[in-house]
Amino acid sequence: MRALAYRGPRELVLEERPRPHAAAGEVVVRVDACSICGTDLRIRSGAHRAYAEASGRVPGHEIAATVVESRGAAIEEGTRVFVAPNDGCGRCRACLRGDVNLCRTPRAVGITEDGGFAEFVRLPSELVEQGNLLPIRNGADPGAVALAEPLACALRGSRACRIGPDDVVVVFGAGPIGLFHLVLARLAGAAEVHVAEPNPQRRRRALAWGASSVWGDGSQLPTGADAVIVAAPVAAAQQHALELAGPGGRVNFFAGLPRDCSRVELDTNLVHYKELVVTGTTASTNSECREALDLIVDGRVDAATLIDARFDLSAANDAFDLAGSGRALKVVIEP
């Protein structure tokens, strides 16, 4: 089979490998679609800590696939699935309360294990037993299904903001995650959703997705927001978020900052005197993946409209170049 292997910074190499086979309790899937996200771009650049000593690992964690081999697992061969990527230990306090994304020893497909930029992927028995293979109906667009993973992450961040009817919401960033936050706020009943985004093409996409207003730099965003979501890795946006939030407002630092510049000076008096709730969220759980998948398959979130290009695995490096250029929202590889 063909697989895209990480061989060092800026080196993703298409290789021929033996097709994997399932051991007891394991499943092998044929990848139908795997989309590229910011994490994959960091992996390619050599900036992801999980890949520091990972020469040969296959990235890709936004996966729609078909089960081709099931060895004693409770899922039939031929079943089309979305693969929820996060696999917790099942024993630590975070896992026991359902937060597998916060596991002390986390594993994830495409991060610590081989992922979806390959024709086939073997999924470990622990992941299968935890219910990470979510069946999808025939006819669903695999590319759109793969986007259930970033939507699930956005859903976790949106829930932390407790958005409700008549709320005013501000979103920094109109990439795929920012647009997902925009539509989730609308689905929650928000009266207004204002977006800050420097890219003019993405500002137009935000308006098409229902933004009340869009701004290039955020300086003209309305103050007094009920919820502010920072969906862009920009330190200044985190600082500005506290200023824009109104009394009792909720702020979510959704996007992480680069490791070498993650310390930000914040005016904590704004938190104190406005009684702000400031949260951070990362990744997602299986239950959030299920909800996100339902939103896409039921048509409440039109994820397919985010896909600007689809590539064969043979052109994977061209796909990564486009995904990193800022000219496309989502790029999908269909092996």
Salt bridges, closest charged atoms under 4 A:
GLU15 OE2 - ARG7 NE 2.77
GLU15 OE1 - ARG17 NH2 3.29
GLU26 OE1 - ARG122 NE 3.76
ASP32 OD1 - ARG30 NE 3.72
ASP40 OD1 - HIS61 ND1 3.76
GLU62 OE2 - HIS61 NE2 3.97
GLU62 OE1 - LYS330 NZ 2.99
GLU69 OE1 - ARG19 NH2 2.82
GLU69 OE1 - HIS21 ND1 3.19
ASP87 OD2 - ARG107 NH2 2.92
ASP99 OD2 - ARG97 NE 2.78
ASP99 OD1 - ARG156 NH2 3.19
GLU113 OE2 - ARG107 NH1 3.84
ASP114 OD2 - ARG17 NH1 3.83
GLU119 OE1 - ARG2 NE 3.72
GLU126 OE1 - ARG107 NH2 3.38
ASP141 OD2 - ARG310 NH2 2.81
GLU149 OE1 - HIS61 NE2 3.72
ASP167 OD2 - ARG250 NH2 2.88
GLU192 OE1 - HIS194 NE2 2.74
GLU243 OE1 - HIS240 ND1 3.05
GLU288 OE2 - ARG156 NH1 2.88
GLU291 OE1 - ARG159 NH2 2.28
ASP298 OD2 - ARG300 NH2 3.23
ASP308 OD1 - ARG205 NH2 3.16
ASP312 OD2 - ARG2 NH1 3.13
ASP321 OD1 - ARG44 NH2 2.89
GLU334 OE2 - ARG310 NH1 2.83
